[in-house]
Amino acid sequence: RILSGDLSNKKLSEIATAHVSSSLAALMNPPFAAIRIYDTIQKQNTLMQIDHHTGIVSAPTHNLEKQVDGFFSTDGLLCYSKNERALFYVYYYRNQFLRLDTNLTVVFKGKTLDSISRARITVSPKLTGDIVKLSSPPAFVNRMACADGNKLFIQSAVPADNENTRTFVSNSVVDVFATDDGHYLHSFYIPSYRESKVTDFRVSGNKLVALYGNVMLVYDLHLIP
């Protein structure tokens, strides 16, 4: 279900999407958005393009690379950099992210700082029909991500070898990568608020907007250690 609206009148309307059920969406240059669907024929997650004014889904598509299976092991995050006109897909359970152009063609595959290159998940045998489930909690490598300007921000779920355990547990570490070629730039911490870790964040220029449940805080990136 995709809703479209105008902030000036604060009204939302649902976009008909030709019976396509999407699980992720990222607005690109209007009127287009990238969406992730599950292809029941190929049995894997696939990225597609949609006109969010008309709801028409069109080619091209990009099939996310399978590992253990085509659903859980390809799960991840989708974000768009307006300045770079680039789409990024960050996998949850492996140390990899993709930069794609607006035609969903992969420009490059980048790596995060962690060494986990294959999803550490176990999928149970099919229950009935096409229904499957995880037999144990998955091991996250990347939890959250967003893009702004020429930088990709990824919240890591895995502490570095030389990282202080107490610092990692009480903060959320964000690794920053260049959007032009994916090389690592630096890292910083988003502090916890009232003993709660950040649940989502976005970056705009020198400001970082962090969500802690139903509380929103704005940080100056120059002041975050």
N, C-alpha and C positions, 0 to 999 in steps of 0.2 A: 504494500500500500504506500503510495507516494502522494504527499500533499504539496500543493503549490499555493503561494499567497503573496500579498502585497503588504509591506510594513506600514504603508500610508493609511490603509483602511482596516488593517488587522483582521483580514478575512482569509480563510483557507478553503481550498477546494481540492477534491481528489482528482488525480489524473488517471484516466483509463490507460492501462498498459497492455492491451491486447492479450490478456490472460497470462501475462508473465509475472511470476512471483519472485521478487528480488529480496535478498537478505542484507545487501549493503548498497549504498548509493553515495556518489560524490558529485556535486555540481561542478561542471566545467564551464567553458564560455557559453553563455545563453545562445540557443535554447537547449544545449545538450548536457547530459549527465551520464556518468558511467555507473553501471549497476552490476551487481554480482548475482547470478542465478545458478541454480543447480540443474545441469543438463541431465535429464533422466535417461537419455539414450546413451550418452557416453559415460554416464554415472560419475560426473565430476563438476566441481565449481568452475564457472565460466564468467568472464567479464564481457559485458555487452554495452552498447551505446543506445541511449534513449533520448528522444526529443520530449522534454518535459512540458512543452506547450500542447503537443498533440497526443503524446503517449505512444508514438510510433517507435518501435524497437527496430534497429537496423544493423546491418553488418558494418564494420568487421567485428569479430569476436576474438577473445584470447582465452585459451584453456589454461588454467593454472596447473602447474606441474605436480602430478601425483607423487606421493611417496608410499605411505602405508595404505591409503585409500584415496578416493577422489573428493571426499567431503571433509572429514575432520582434519586430515593432514594438510589441506590447502586453506584452512581457515585463517583469517587475518584481518587486516585493517586497510581501508581505502581512503586516500586523501589526495587533494589536488593543490598544486601551486599555480596561482593565477599569474604571477610574474614570469614564471618559467614555462607556462602553458604545458605543464607536465603532470601526469598522474602517477601516484606511487601506491604500490601494494606491499604491505609489510606483513610477513607471515608470523603467526603467533608462536609456532612451535619449532622453528628453525632459524638459523642465523642469516636470513636472507631477506632482501627487499628488492623490488623491481621498480625501475623507472620506465614508464610507457608514454608514448606520444598520444595525441588526441584521437588517433586512429587505432589505438590499443596495440601498437607495435612496440615490442620491448626495445628500449634504447640501451639499457645495460642492467646487469644483475649486480647488486651490491651486497656486501657482507657486514653484519654487525660485529661487535667486538667479541662476542661469545663464540665458543668452538662447536656448538651443537648444530651440526649441519643436517641432521635427519630427525624428523619428528619422533619424540619418545612417547608414543601413544599405543594403546592396545585396543583394537576394535573387536567387540563381541560378535559371534556368529549371528547371522540374520535371525530375527525372532519370527516375524511373519512377513511375507512379501519382500519389500525393499527396506524394511525397518531395521536399522542397526543402531548400536549405541556404544559408548566407550565403556570398557570394563574396569577402568580405573581413572582417577583424575589425571588430566594431561599435564605435562611439564612445560609451563610457559617459558619462552625465551624473550618475547617482546609483548608488552601489555597494552601500550597506547602509543599513538603516533599522530603527528600533524606536520604540515609543511607550510613554510612562510618565506617569501623572498627566495633566496638561493640556499636555504637550509632545510633539512629534514630532521625533525626532532623525534626520537624514539625512546620511550621509557623501558629500560631494561628490567627484566625479572630475574636476572642472574647476576650475583655479585662478582666483581673482578677478583682475581687471585690475591691482589695486594690491598683489597678494600677492607676497611674496618667493619666488622659484622654489626656492631651496635649502630654505626652511622647508616649502614644500608637498611637495616630494619626500621629505623625511625624516620627515614626520608625516602623519597622516590628519585632514583637517579635517571637522568635524561642524557642520552648520548646524541651528539649533533653531527650530522654528515652533510657534505656538500652535495647539492642537487645536480651539479654538472657532471660529476664522475663517481660520486658515492664515497669519496675518501673521508676518513674520520677527521673531525675538527677539534672538538673538546667535549667535556661533560660538565654537568652541574646538577645540584640537588634541588628538588622541590620539597620544602619542609612539610611535615605533618601539621595539622591544625586540630587542636583539642584531641590529640591522640588518634586522629583519623588521617589516613593517607589519601592523597588525591585520587579521585575517581575518574577524572577526565581533565584535559587541558587543551588550550589553543594558544598560539603565539601570533601576535600582530605587531610587527616592528620591534620595539624594545619592551613591549608589554606581554606578560604571560597571564592568561586568565585561567585560574584553576578552580575546579569544582570539587567540593567535599560534600557528597550527598546533596543536601539542599542549600548548602552555603557556597557562595562564590567569592573568591578573593582575586585581586589583581596585583601582580608583582612587577617590579621594575627589574628587567633582566640584568641590568648593570649592578644591582644590589644583591643578586642571588649568588651565593658562593659556588 
